[in-house]
Amino acid sequence: MTRIAPVDPAHVDALAALLQELDTFYGETAVEPYEVRIRQINEALFGDPPLAHAALAWNAWELVGLATYSFLWPAVGLTRSLYLKELYVAEAARGQGIGKQLMDHLVKVAVANDCSRLEWTTDRDNTHAQRFYARLGVTRNDNKIFYRLDNPMPLMSEGM
């Protein structure tokens, strides 16, 4: 049976391993040293204030999935939105309903935090994820164009 729970500092090692699998899934060939990954996870999830949140899926003592998210404001009017950054299920655990359980958990978090929306993106070539979201009954929204500024430091010195 899969259990969904908020991330806890005791989970950082398992989370680092699953995030390394996620990086490999997205084509990364080099990852940061273990100590750097642990520091980055701790700063993001347990800093003051936390920069993000995570829900973890566990089968017994094995971490098999995660959902990382943040809150955005404003959304509709002055309400807030829950923004799902990553939804990932370990390859060995796919097809067991874990992704659906994580999404159900996020809906509960959004409702508990008076969010008017739950939003996310997926890569255009990630058709597996797109089929998953379609099975959940969520329609694709093509009204927005996504922008990304990689490595903003040089632009800061140029006075962007």
DSSP file (Angstrom, degrees, kcal/mol; ACC not computed):
  #  RESIDUE AA STRUCTURE BP1 BP2  ACC     N-H-->O    O-->H-N    N-H-->O    O-->H-N    TCO  KAPPA ALPHA  PHI   PSI    X-CA   Y-CA   Z-CA
    1    1 A M              0   0    0      0, 0.0    59,-0.8     0, 0.0     2,-0.4   0.000 360.0 360.0 360.0 135.2    0.0    0.0    0.0
    2    2 A T  E     -A   59   0A   0     57,-0.2     2,-0.4    55,-0.0    57,-0.2  -0.693 360.0-160.1 -89.7 136.0    1.3    3.4   -0.9
    3    3 A R  E     -A   58   0A   0     55,-2.8    55,-2.9    -2,-0.4     2,-0.5  -0.962   4.3-152.4-116.4 131.9    1.4    6.2    1.7
    4    4 A I  E     +A   57   0A   0     -2,-0.4    53,-0.2    53,-0.2    62,-0.0  -0.902  26.9 160.8-103.8 129.5    1.6    9.9    0.7
    5    5 A A  E     -A   56   0A   0     51,-2.4    51,-3.4    -2,-0.5     3,-0.1  -0.990  42.8 -96.5-146.4 151.6    3.3   12.2    3.3
    6    6 A P  E     -A   55   0A   0      0, 0.0    49,-0.2     0, 0.0    47,-0.0  -0.338  55.5 -92.1 -62.6 151.1    4.9   15.6    3.4
    7    7 A V        -     0   0    0     47,-2.3    47,-0.1     2,-0.0     5,-0.0  -0.327  43.4-164.8 -64.3 148.4    8.6   15.6    3.1
    8    8 A D    >   -     0   0    0     -3,-0.1     3,-2.8     1,-0.0     4,-0.2  -0.951  34.4-110.1-132.2 149.8   10.6   15.5    6.4
    9    9 A P  G >  S+     0   0    0      0, 0.0     3,-1.3     0, 0.0     4,-0.2   0.794 117.4  64.6 -52.9 -27.7   14.3   16.2    7.0
   10   10 A A  G 3  S+     0   0    0      1,-0.2     3,-0.3     2,-0.1     4,-0.3   0.660  95.9  59.9 -68.9 -13.8   14.8   12.5    7.6
   11   11 A H  G <> S+     0   0    0     -3,-2.8     4,-2.6     1,-0.2    -1,-0.2   0.408  72.1 102.3 -92.9   1.1   13.8   11.8    4.0
   12   12 A V  H <> S+     0   0    0     -3,-1.3     4,-2.6     1,-0.2    -1,-0.2   0.866  79.2  50.0 -61.2 -41.3   16.6   13.9    2.4
   13   13 A D  H  > S+     0   0    0     -3,-0.3     4,-1.8    -4,-0.2    -1,-0.2   0.944 114.4  44.1 -62.7 -47.4   18.9   11.0    1.4
   14   14 A A  H  > S+     0   0    0     -4,-0.3     4,-2.1     1,-0.2    -2,-0.2   0.890 113.7  51.7 -63.9 -38.9   16.0    9.0   -0.2
   15   15 A L  H  X S+     0   0    0     -4,-2.6     4,-2.7     1,-0.2     5,-0.2   0.899 106.0  54.2 -65.5 -41.1   14.8   12.2   -1.9
   16   16 A A  H  X S+     0   0    0     -4,-2.6     4,-1.6    -5,-0.2    -1,-0.2   0.902 109.7  48.4 -59.5 -41.2   18.3   12.9   -3.3
   17   17 A A  H  X S+     0   0    0     -4,-1.8     4,-1.7     2,-0.2    -2,-0.2   0.918 112.8  46.5 -66.5 -43.5   18.4    9.4   -4.9
   18   18 A L  H  X S+     0   0    0     -4,-2.1     4,-2.2     1,-0.2    -2,-0.2   0.883 110.9  52.7 -68.3 -36.8   14.9    9.8   -6.5
   19   19 A L  H  X S+     0   0    0     -4,-2.7     4,-2.3     2,-0.2    -1,-0.2   0.825 105.7  54.8 -67.2 -30.3   15.8   13.2   -7.8
   20   20 A Q  H  X S+     0   0    0     -4,-1.6     4,-2.1    -5,-0.2    -1,-0.2   0.902 107.7  49.4 -67.3 -39.6   18.9   11.8   -9.4
   21   21 A E  H  X S+     0   0    0     -4,-1.7     4,-2.3     2,-0.2    -2,-0.2   0.907 109.9  51.9 -62.4 -41.2   16.7    9.2  -11.1
   22   22 A L  H  X S+     0   0    0     -4,-2.2     4,-1.8     2,-0.2    -2,-0.2   0.919 107.7  51.5 -60.8 -44.6   14.4   12.1  -12.3
   23   23 A D  H  <>S+     0   0    0     -4,-2.3     5,-2.6     1,-0.2    -1,-0.2   0.908 110.2  49.0 -58.9 -42.7   17.5   14.0  -13.7
   24   24 A T  H ><5S+     0   0    0     -4,-2.1     3,-1.7     1,-0.2    -1,-0.2   0.895 106.5  56.7 -63.7 -40.2   18.5   10.9  -15.6
   25   25 A F  H 3<5S+     0   0    0     -4,-2.3    -1,-0.2     1,-0.3    -2,-0.2   0.880 107.0  49.5 -57.2 -39.4   14.9   10.6  -16.9
   26   26 A Y  T 3<5S-     0   0    0     -4,-1.8    -1,-0.3    -5,-0.1    -2,-0.2   0.334 128.2 -98.0 -86.2   7.6   15.2   14.1  -18.3
   27   27 A G  T < 5 +     0   0    0     -3,-1.7    -3,-0.2     1,-0.3     2,-0.2   0.505  68.3 152.6  96.7   4.3   18.5   13.3  -20.0
   28   28 A E      < -     0   0    0     -5,-2.6    -1,-0.3    -6,-0.2     3,-0.1  -0.473  20.5-176.7 -68.2 137.6   21.0   14.7  -17.5
   29   29 A T        +     0   0    0      1,-0.2     2,-0.4    -2,-0.2    -1,-0.2   0.612  68.7  45.9-107.9 -18.9   24.3   12.8  -17.7
   30   30 A A        -     0   0    0     -7,-0.1     2,-0.3    -6,-0.0    -1,-0.2  -0.985  66.7-169.8-126.4 136.8   26.1   14.6  -14.9
   31   31 A V        -     0   0    0     -2,-0.4     3,-0.1    -3,-0.1   -11,-0.0  -0.855  32.1 -93.6-121.2 159.8   24.7   15.4  -11.5
   32   32 A E        -     0   0    0     -2,-0.3    -1,-0.1     1,-0.1     5,-0.0  -0.228  56.2 -83.8 -62.7 157.5   26.0   17.5   -8.7
   33   33 A P    >>  -     0   0    0      0, 0.0     4,-2.2     0, 0.0     3,-0.6  -0.299  44.5-108.0 -58.9 151.9   28.1   15.8   -6.0
   34   34 A Y  H 3> S+     0   0    0      1,-0.3     4,-2.5     2,-0.2     5,-0.2   0.871 118.5  53.3 -51.5 -45.3   26.0   14.2   -3.2
   35   35 A E  H 3> S+     0   0    0      1,-0.2     4,-2.1     2,-0.2    -1,-0.3   0.867 109.0  49.5 -62.7 -36.6   26.9   16.8   -0.6
   36   36 A V  H <> S+     0   0    0     -3,-0.6     4,-2.7     2,-0.2    -1,-0.2   0.915 110.3  50.2 -68.1 -43.5   25.8   19.6   -3.0
   37   37 A R  H  X S+     0   0    0     -4,-2.2     4,-2.5     2,-0.2    -2,-0.2   0.919 110.7  49.5 -61.2 -43.7   22.5   17.9   -3.7
   38   38 A I  H  X S+     0   0    0     -4,-2.5     4,-2.5     2,-0.2    -1,-0.2   0.928 112.1  48.3 -62.0 -45.1   21.8   17.4    0.0
   39   39 A R  H  X S+     0   0    0     -4,-2.1     4,-2.7     1,-0.2    -2,-0.2   0.926 111.7  49.6 -61.0 -45.4   22.5   21.1    0.7
   40   40 A Q  H  X S+     0   0    0     -4,-2.7     4,-2.3     2,-0.2     5,-0.2   0.900 111.6  48.2 -62.8 -41.6   20.3   22.2   -2.2
   41   41 A I  H  X S+     0   0    0     -4,-2.5     4,-2.8     2,-0.2     5,-0.5   0.943 113.0  47.9 -63.4 -47.7   17.4   20.0   -1.0
   42   42 A N  H  X S+     0   0    0     -4,-2.5     4,-2.2     1,-0.2    -2,-0.2   0.912 112.9  47.9 -61.6 -43.0   17.7   21.2    2.6
   43   43 A E  H  X S+     0   0    0     -4,-2.7     4,-0.8    -5,-0.2     8,-0.4   0.920 116.9  42.6 -63.1 -43.5   17.9   24.9    1.5
   44   44 A A  H  < S+     0   0    0     -4,-2.3     7,-2.5    -5,-0.2     8,-1.6   0.919 127.4  26.6 -71.0 -44.4   14.8   24.6   -0.8
   45   45 A L  H  < S+     0   0    0     -4,-2.8    -3,-0.2    -5,-0.2    -2,-0.2   0.740 133.4  27.6 -95.8 -24.2   12.6   22.5    1.4
   46   46 A F  H  < S+     0   0    0     -4,-2.2    -3,-0.2    -5,-0.5    -2,-0.1   0.265  89.5 114.5-126.1  11.9   13.7   23.3    5.0
   47   47 A G  S  < S-     0   0    0     -4,-0.8    -4,-0.1    -5,-0.2    -3,-0.0  -0.132  80.3 -77.5 -71.7 177.0   15.1   26.8    4.8
   48   48 A D  S    S+     0   0    0      1,-0.4    -1,-0.1     2,-0.1    -2,-0.0  -0.886 129.7  16.1-120.9  98.8   13.5   29.8    6.5
   49   49 A P  S    S-     0   0    0      0, 0.0    -1,-0.4     0, 0.0    -2,-0.2   0.566 103.8-124.7 -86.1 162.3   11.3   30.3    4.7
   50   50 A P        -     0   0    0      0, 0.0    -5,-0.2     0, 0.0    -6,-0.1  -0.445  11.4-153.0 -64.5 142.6   11.0   27.2    2.6
   51   51 A L  S    S+     0   0    0     -7,-2.5     2,-0.3    -8,-0.4    -6,-0.2   0.626  73.9   5.4 -91.1 -16.1   11.2   27.9   -1.1
   52   52 A A        -     0   0    0     -8,-1.6     2,-0.3    18,-0.1    18,-0.2  -0.941  65.0-133.4-156.1 172.5    9.2   24.8   -2.1
   53   53 A H  E     - B   0  69A   0     16,-2.7    16,-2.4    -2,-0.3     2,-0.4  -0.896  15.9-159.6-130.4 160.0    7.1   21.9   -0.7
   54   54 A A  E     - B   0  68A   0     -2,-0.3   -47,-2.3    14,-0.2     2,-0.4  -0.999  10.9-158.8-145.4 141.9    7.1   18.2   -1.5
   55   55 A A  E     -AB   6  67A   0     12,-2.7    12,-2.2    -2,-0.4     2,-0.4  -0.970  21.8-154.3-113.4 134.9    4.8   15.3   -1.0
   56   56 A L  E     -AB   5  66A   0    -51,-3.4   -51,-2.4    -2,-0.4     2,-0.5  -0.871   8.0-143.5-115.9 144.0    6.4   11.9   -1.1
   57   57 A A  E     -AB   4  65A   0      8,-2.7     7,-3.0    -2,-0.4     8,-1.2  -0.918  21.7-170.1-106.5 126.8    4.9    8.5   -2.0
   58   58 A W  E     -AB   3  63A   0    -55,-2.9   -55,-2.8    -2,-0.5     2,-0.6  -0.956  21.5-163.0-121.3 132.6    6.2    5.5    0.0
   59   59 A N  E >  S-AB   2  62A   0      3,-2.6     3,-2.5    -2,-0.4     2,-0.4  -0.956  80.1 -52.6-106.2 107.1    5.7    1.8   -0.5
   60   60 A A  T 3  S-     0   0    0    -59,-0.8   -57,-0.1    -2,-0.6    -2,-0.0  -0.492 123.5 -21.9  56.5-116.4    6.7    0.5    2.9
   61   61 A W  T 3  S+     0   0    0     -2,-0.4     2,-0.5    -3,-0.1    -1,-0.3   0.299 117.1 101.4-104.0   9.0   10.1    2.1    3.4
   62   62 A E  E <   -B   59   0A   0     -3,-2.5    -3,-2.6     2,-0.0     2,-0.6  -0.834  69.4-134.8-100.7 126.5   10.9    2.7   -0.2
   63   63 A L  E     +B   58   0A   0     -2,-0.5    -5,-0.2    -5,-0.2     3,-0.1  -0.677  34.0 164.4 -76.1 120.1   10.4    6.2   -1.8
   64   64 A V  E     +     0   0A   0     -7,-3.0    26,-2.7    -2,-0.6     2,-0.3   0.446  54.9   8.0-120.5  -4.2    8.6    5.6   -5.1
   65   65 A G  E     -BC  57  89A   0     -8,-1.2    -8,-2.7    24,-0.3     2,-0.3  -0.990  52.8-163.0-169.8 163.9    7.3    9.0   -6.1
   66   66 A L  E     -BC  56  88A   0     22,-2.7    22,-2.6    -2,-0.3     2,-0.4  -0.994   9.7-161.6-152.4 155.0    7.3   12.7   -5.4
   67   67 A A  E     -BC  55  87A   0    -12,-2.2   -12,-2.7    -2,-0.3     2,-0.4  -0.969  15.0-166.0-134.9 122.0    5.4   15.9   -6.2
   68   68 A T  E     +BC  54  86A   0     18,-2.5    17,-2.6    -2,-0.4    18,-1.3  -0.893  19.0 162.4-109.5 141.9    7.1   19.2   -5.6
   69   69 A Y  E     -BC  53  84A   0    -16,-2.4   -16,-2.7    -2,-0.4     2,-0.3  -0.968  23.7-162.0-154.1 163.5    5.1   22.4   -5.5
   70   70 A S  E     - C   0  83A   0     13,-1.9    13,-3.2    -2,-0.3     2,-0.4  -0.900  28.4-110.7-139.5 168.2    5.0   26.1   -4.6
   71   71 A F  E     - C   0  82A   0     -2,-0.3     2,-0.4    11,-0.2    11,-0.2  -0.890  28.1-159.1-105.3 137.6    2.2   28.6   -4.1
   72   72 A L  E     - C   0  81A   0      9,-2.9     9,-2.5    -2,-0.4     3,-0.1  -0.881  12.9-129.5-114.4 146.4    1.8   31.5   -6.6
   73   73 A W  S    S+     0   0    0     -2,-0.4     7,-0.1     1,-0.2     2,-0.1  -0.986  75.1  26.9-147.4 138.2    0.0   34.8   -5.9
   74   74 A P        +     0   0    0      0, 0.0    -1,-0.2     0, 0.0     6,-0.2   0.615  67.1 150.4 -86.5 160.2   -2.0   36.3   -7.4
   75   75 A A  S    S+     0   0    0      4,-2.3     2,-0.6     1,-0.3     5,-0.1   0.423  71.7   2.6-111.4-107.2   -4.0   33.8   -9.4
   76   76 A V  S >  S-     0   0    0      4,-0.2     3,-2.3     2,-0.0    -1,-0.3  -0.773 133.4 -39.1 -84.1 119.7   -7.7   34.6  -10.1
   77   77 A G  T 3  S-     0   0    0     -2,-0.6     0, 0.0     1,-0.3     0, 0.0  -0.484 126.5 -28.2  60.8-124.8   -8.2   38.0   -8.5
   78   78 A L  T 3  S+     0   0    0     -2,-0.3    -1,-0.3    -4,-0.2    -2,-0.0   0.111 110.4 114.7-109.7  20.5   -6.2   37.9   -5.3
   79   79 A T    <   -     0   0    0     -3,-2.3    -4,-2.3     1,-0.1     2,-0.3  -0.231  62.3-117.2 -78.6 177.0   -6.5   34.2   -4.8
   80   80 A R  E     - d   0 115A   0     34,-0.7    36,-2.7    -6,-0.2    37,-0.8  -0.758  16.1-144.6-115.9 165.1   -3.5   31.9   -4.9
   81   81 A S  E     -Cd  72 117A   0     -9,-2.5    -9,-2.9    -2,-0.3     2,-0.6  -0.946  13.0-132.3-126.5 144.8   -2.5   29.0   -7.0
   82   82 A L  E     -Cd  71 118A   0     35,-2.5    37,-2.6    -2,-0.4     2,-0.6  -0.900  25.0-157.3 -94.7 122.6   -0.7   25.8   -6.3
   83   83 A Y  E     -Cd  70 119A   0    -13,-3.2   -13,-1.9    -2,-0.6     2,-0.6  -0.904   4.7-148.7-107.1 115.1    2.0   25.3   -8.9
   84   84 A L  E     +Cd  69 120A   0     35,-3.0    37,-0.5    -2,-0.6   -15,-0.3  -0.720  18.9 176.2 -80.8 116.7    3.2   21.7   -9.4
   85   85 A K  E     +     0   0A   0    -17,-2.6     2,-0.4    -2,-0.6   -16,-0.2   0.897  65.8  11.1 -88.5 -47.2    6.8   21.8  -10.5
   86   86 A E  E     -C   68   0A   0    -18,-1.3   -18,-2.5     2,-0.0     2,-0.4  -0.997  51.0-179.5-138.4 133.2    7.6   18.1  -10.6
   87   87 A L  E     +C   67   0A   0     -2,-0.4     2,-0.4   -20,-0.2   -20,-0.2  -0.990  24.6 165.1-123.8 120.0    5.5   14.9  -10.5
   88   88 A Y  E     -C   66   0A   0    -22,-2.6   -22,-2.7    -2,-0.4     2,-0.4  -0.997  22.9-168.7-143.8 135.0    7.7   11.8  -10.7
   89   89 A V  E     -C   65   0A   0     -2,-0.4   -24,-0.3   -24,-0.2     5,-0.1  -0.986  38.9-105.0-120.3 131.9    7.1    8.2  -10.1
   90   90 A A    >>  -     0   0    0    -26,-2.7     3,-2.0    -2,-0.4     4,-0.5  -0.214  30.7-118.7 -54.2 141.5   10.1    5.8  -10.0
   91   91 A E  G >4 S+     0   0    0      1,-0.3     3,-1.1     2,-0.2    -1,-0.1   0.867 113.2  54.4 -53.3 -41.1   10.3    3.7  -13.1
   92   92 A A  G 34 S+     0   0    0      1,-0.2    -1,-0.3     3,-0.0    -2,-0.1   0.654 110.9  46.9 -69.4 -14.6    9.9    0.5  -11.1
   93   93 A A  G X4 S+     0   0    0     -3,-2.0     3,-0.8   -29,-0.2     5,-0.4   0.347  82.2 122.9-110.0   5.0    6.7    1.7   -9.5
   94   94 A R  T <<  +     0   0    0     -3,-1.1    -3,-0.0    -4,-0.5    -4,-0.0  -0.294  63.9  34.6 -70.0 153.2    4.9    3.1  -12.5
   95   95 A G  T 3  S+     0   0    0      1,-0.0    -1,-0.2    -2,-0.0    -3,-0.0   0.584  88.3 100.8  83.1  10.8    1.4    1.8  -13.4
   96   96 A Q  S <  S-     0   0    0     -3,-0.8    -2,-0.1     0, 0.0    -1,-0.0   0.296  99.9-102.3-109.6   7.4    0.4    1.3   -9.8
   97   97 A G  S  > S+     0   0    0      3,-0.0     4,-2.0    -4,-0.0     5,-0.1   0.579  83.6 127.8  85.4   9.5   -1.7    4.5   -9.4
   98   98 A I  H  > S+     0   0    0     -5,-0.4     4,-2.5     2,-0.2     5,-0.2   0.903  71.0  52.4 -68.9 -41.4    1.0    6.4   -7.5
   99   99 A G  H  > S+     0   0    0      1,-0.2     4,-2.3     2,-0.2    -1,-0.2   0.909 110.1  49.4 -59.3 -42.4    0.9    9.4   -9.8
  100  100 A K  H  > S+     0   0    0      2,-0.2     4,-2.7     1,-0.2    -1,-0.2   0.902 109.7  51.5 -64.2 -41.3   -2.9    9.6   -9.3
  101  101 A Q  H  X S+     0   0    0     -4,-2.0     4,-2.2     2,-0.2    -2,-0.2   0.909 110.1  49.2 -62.4 -41.3   -2.5    9.4   -5.5
  102  102 A L  H  X S+     0   0    0     -4,-2.5     4,-2.2     2,-0.2    -2,-0.2   0.915 111.9  48.3 -64.5 -42.3    0.0   12.2   -5.6
  103  103 A M  H  X S+     0   0    0     -4,-2.3     4,-2.1     2,-0.2    -2,-0.2   0.911 110.1  52.0 -64.8 -41.2   -2.3   14.4   -7.7
  104  104 A D  H  X S+     0   0    0     -4,-2.7     4,-1.8     1,-0.2    -1,-0.2   0.907 109.0  51.3 -59.7 -41.2   -5.2   13.6   -5.4
  105  105 A H  H  X S+     0   0    0     -4,-2.2     4,-2.2     1,-0.2    -2,-0.2   0.913 108.1  51.5 -61.5 -43.4   -3.0   14.7   -2.5
  106  106 A L  H  X S+     0   0    0     -4,-2.2     4,-2.8     1,-0.2    -1,-0.2   0.868 105.7  55.1 -64.3 -36.1   -2.2   18.0   -4.2
  107  107 A V  H  X S+     0   0    0     -4,-2.1     4,-2.5     2,-0.2    -1,-0.2   0.928 108.9  48.4 -60.3 -44.0   -5.9   18.7   -4.8
  108  108 A K  H  X S+     0   0    0     -4,-1.8     4,-2.6     2,-0.2    -2,-0.2   0.901 111.7  49.3 -63.6 -40.8   -6.4   18.3   -1.1
  109  109 A V  H  X S+     0   0    0     -4,-2.2     4,-1.4     2,-0.2    -2,-0.2   0.920 111.3  50.0 -63.7 -43.1   -3.5   20.7   -0.3
  110  110 A A  H  <>S+     0   0    0     -4,-2.8     5,-2.9     1,-0.2     3,-0.2   0.922 112.8  45.9 -61.9 -44.6   -4.8   23.2   -2.8
  111  111 A V  H ><5S+     0   0    0     -4,-2.5     3,-1.7     1,-0.2    -2,-0.2   0.923 110.7  52.9 -64.5 -43.8   -8.3   23.1   -1.2
  112  112 A A  H 3<5S+     0   0    0     -4,-2.6    -1,-0.2     1,-0.3    -2,-0.2   0.771 112.3  46.5 -63.3 -25.3   -6.9   23.4    2.3
  113  113 A N  T 3<5S-     0   0    0     -4,-1.4    -1,-0.3    -3,-0.2    -2,-0.2   0.136 114.6-114.8-104.6  19.4   -4.9   26.5    1.2
  114  114 A D  T < 5 +     0   0    0     -3,-1.7   -34,-0.7     1,-0.2     2,-0.3   0.836  53.5 170.6  53.2  39.5   -7.9   28.2   -0.5
  115  115 A C  E   < -d   80   0A   0     -5,-2.9   -34,-0.2    -6,-0.1    -1,-0.2  -0.603  30.9-158.0 -80.5 140.2   -6.2   27.9   -4.0
  116  116 A S  E    S+     0   0A   0    -36,-2.7     2,-0.3    -2,-0.3   -35,-0.2   0.616  76.2  26.0 -89.1 -14.1   -8.3   28.8   -7.0
  117  117 A R  E     -d   81   0A   0    -37,-0.8   -35,-2.5    -7,-0.1     2,-0.4  -0.982  53.9-153.5-146.3 155.4   -6.1   26.8   -9.3
  118  118 A L  E     +d   82   0A   0     -2,-0.3     2,-0.3   -37,-0.2   -35,-0.2  -0.989  34.8 179.2-124.5 120.1   -3.7   23.9   -9.5
  119  119 A E  E     +d   83   0A   0    -37,-2.6   -35,-3.0    -2,-0.4     2,-0.3  -0.871  12.0 152.3-127.9 154.0   -1.3   24.5  -12.5
  120  120 A W  E     -d   84   0A   0     -2,-0.3     2,-0.3   -37,-0.2   -35,-0.1  -0.973  25.3-136.0-165.0 170.5    1.6   22.8  -14.1
  121  121 A T        -     0   0    0    -37,-0.5     2,-0.3    -2,-0.3    -2,-0.0  -0.856  10.9-162.7-126.7 165.7    3.5   22.3  -17.3
  122  122 A T        -     0   0    0     -2,-0.3     2,-0.0     8,-0.0    -2,-0.0  -0.984  34.2 -93.8-144.4 153.2    5.0   19.3  -19.1
  123  123 A D    >   -     0   0    0     -2,-0.3     3,-1.6     1,-0.1     7,-0.2  -0.364  33.0-122.9 -64.9 144.9    7.5   19.1  -21.9
  124  124 A R  T 3  S+     0   0    0      1,-0.3    -1,-0.1    -2,-0.0     6,-0.1   0.835 112.2  48.9 -58.1 -34.0    6.0   18.9  -25.4
  125  125 A D  T 3  S+     0   0    0      1,-0.2     2,-1.6     2,-0.1    -1,-0.3   0.439  84.0  94.7 -89.4   2.3    7.8   15.6  -26.1
  126  126 A N    <>  +     0   0    0     -3,-1.6     4,-1.9     1,-0.2     3,-0.2  -0.545  43.8 159.2 -90.5  71.6    6.7   14.0  -22.8
  127  127 A T  H  >  +     0   0    0     -2,-1.6     4,-2.5     1,-0.2    -1,-0.2   0.791  66.9  63.0 -67.5 -28.2    3.6   12.3  -24.3
  128  128 A H  H  > S+     0   0    0     -3,-0.2     4,-2.1     2,-0.2    -1,-0.2   0.941 106.5  44.1 -60.7 -46.8    3.5    9.8  -21.5
  129  129 A A  H  > S+     0   0    0     -3,-0.2     4,-2.6     1,-0.2     5,-0.2   0.903 111.5  53.8 -64.5 -40.9    2.8   12.6  -19.0
  130  130 A Q  H  X S+     0   0    0     -4,-1.9     4,-2.0     1,-0.2    -1,-0.2   0.901 109.3  47.8 -62.2 -40.6    0.3   14.2  -21.4
  131  131 A R  H  X S+     0   0    0     -4,-2.5     4,-2.3     2,-0.2    -1,-0.2   0.895 110.2  53.6 -65.4 -39.0   -1.7   11.0  -21.6
  132  132 A F  H  X S+     0   0    0     -4,-2.1     4,-1.2     1,-0.2    -2,-0.2   0.943 110.6  45.3 -59.4 -48.8   -1.6   10.6  -17.8
  133  133 A Y  H  <>S+     0   0    0     -4,-2.6     5,-2.0     1,-0.2     4,-0.4   0.860 110.8  53.9 -66.2 -35.0   -3.0   14.1  -17.3
  134  134 A A  H ><5S+     0   0    0     -4,-2.0     3,-1.4    -5,-0.2    -1,-0.2   0.898 105.0  54.3 -64.6 -39.6   -5.7   13.5  -20.0
  135  135 A R  H 3<5S+     0   0    0     -4,-2.3    -1,-0.2     1,-0.3    -2,-0.2   0.803 102.4  58.2 -63.8 -28.1   -6.7   10.3  -18.2
  136  136 A L  T 3<5S-     0   0    0     -4,-1.2    -1,-0.3    -5,-0.2    -2,-0.2   0.621 120.4-113.4 -74.2 -11.2   -7.2   12.4  -15.1
  137  137 A G  T < 5 +     0   0    0     -3,-1.4     2,-0.5    -4,-0.4    -3,-0.2   0.631  69.0 142.7  88.7  15.3   -9.7   14.5  -17.1
  138  138 A V      < -     0   0    0     -5,-2.0    -1,-0.3     1,-0.0     2,-0.2  -0.783  43.1-139.3 -93.1 127.8   -7.6   17.6  -17.1
  139  139 A T        -     0   0    0     -2,-0.5     2,-0.2    -3,-0.1    -5,-0.0  -0.596  20.0-110.4 -86.8 148.0   -7.7   19.6  -20.4
  140  140 A R        -     0   0    0     -2,-0.2     2,-0.6     1,-0.0    -1,-0.1  -0.515  23.7-146.1 -74.5 139.7   -4.6   21.2  -21.9
  141  141 A N        +     0   0    0     -2,-0.2     3,-0.5     1,-0.1    -1,-0.0  -0.924  21.5 173.6-112.5 108.6   -4.4   25.0  -21.8
  142  142 A D        +     0   0    0     -2,-0.6    -1,-0.1     1,-0.2    -2,-0.0   0.218  56.6  96.9 -96.4  14.7   -2.7   26.4  -24.8
  143  143 A N  S    S+     0   0    0      2,-0.0     2,-0.3     0, 0.0    -1,-0.2   0.649  75.2  66.0 -78.0 -14.9   -3.5   30.0  -23.9
  144  144 A K        -     0   0    0     -3,-0.5     2,-0.5     2,-0.0    -3,-0.0  -0.788  67.3-147.7-110.2 150.8   -0.1   30.6  -22.2
  145  145 A I        -     0   0    0     -2,-0.3     2,-0.4     2,-0.0    -3,-0.0  -0.978  21.6-136.3-114.1 129.3    3.4   30.8  -23.7
  146  146 A F        -     0   0    0     -2,-0.5     2,-0.3     2,-0.0    -2,-0.0  -0.703  19.6-168.2 -90.1 131.2    6.1   29.6  -21.3
  147  147 A Y        -     0   0    0     -2,-0.4     2,-0.4     2,-0.0    -2,-0.0  -0.889   3.3-168.9-117.0 150.2    9.3   31.6  -21.0
  148  148 A R        -     0   0    0     -2,-0.3     2,-0.7     2,-0.0    -2,-0.0  -0.981  10.8-161.2-141.7 128.4   12.6   30.5  -19.3
  149  149 A L        -     0   0    0     -2,-0.4     2,-0.3     0, 0.0    -2,-0.0  -0.919  18.7-158.0-106.0 105.0   15.6   32.7  -18.5
  150  150 A D        +     0   0    0     -2,-0.7    -2,-0.0     1,-0.2     0, 0.0  -0.638  68.8   1.9 -83.2 141.4   18.5   30.3  -18.0
  151  151 A N        -     0   0    0     -2,-0.3     4,-0.4     1,-0.1    -1,-0.2   0.951  68.6-173.9  50.1  71.5   21.5   31.6  -15.9
  152  152 A P     >  +     0   0    0      0, 0.0     4,-1.6     0, 0.0     3,-0.4   0.629  61.7  89.6 -71.7 -12.5   20.2   35.1  -15.1
  153  153 A M  H >> S+     0   0    0      1,-0.2     4,-1.3     2,-0.2     3,-0.5   0.912  84.8  49.4 -54.7 -50.3   23.5   36.2  -13.4
  154  154 A P  H 3> S+     0   0    0      0, 0.0     4,-0.8     0, 0.0    -1,-0.2   0.870 110.4  52.5 -59.8 -33.4   25.1   37.7  -16.6
  155  155 A L  H 3>>S+     0   0    0     -4,-0.4     5,-1.8    -3,-0.4     4,-0.5   0.824 100.7  61.5 -70.8 -29.6   22.0   39.6  -17.4
  156  156 A M  H X<5S+     0   0    0     -4,-1.6     3,-0.9    -3,-0.5    -1,-0.2   0.902 104.6  47.5 -61.5 -41.0   21.9   41.2  -13.9
  157  157 A S  H 3<5S+     0   0    0     -4,-1.3    -1,-0.2     1,-0.2    -2,-0.2   0.722 107.9  56.8 -74.6 -19.9   25.3   42.8  -14.5
  158  158 A E  H 3<5S-     0   0    0     -4,-0.8    -1,-0.2    -3,-0.2    -2,-0.2   0.494 116.6-113.6 -87.3  -4.2   24.1   44.1  -17.9
  159  159 A G  T <<5       0   0    0     -3,-0.9    -3,-0.2    -4,-0.5    -2,-0.1   0.892 360.0 360.0  77.5  41.8   21.1   45.9  -16.3
  160  160 A M      <       0   0    0     -5,-1.8    -4,-0.1     0, 0.0    -1,-0.1   0.498 360.0 360.0 -56.1 360.0   18.2   43.8  -17.7
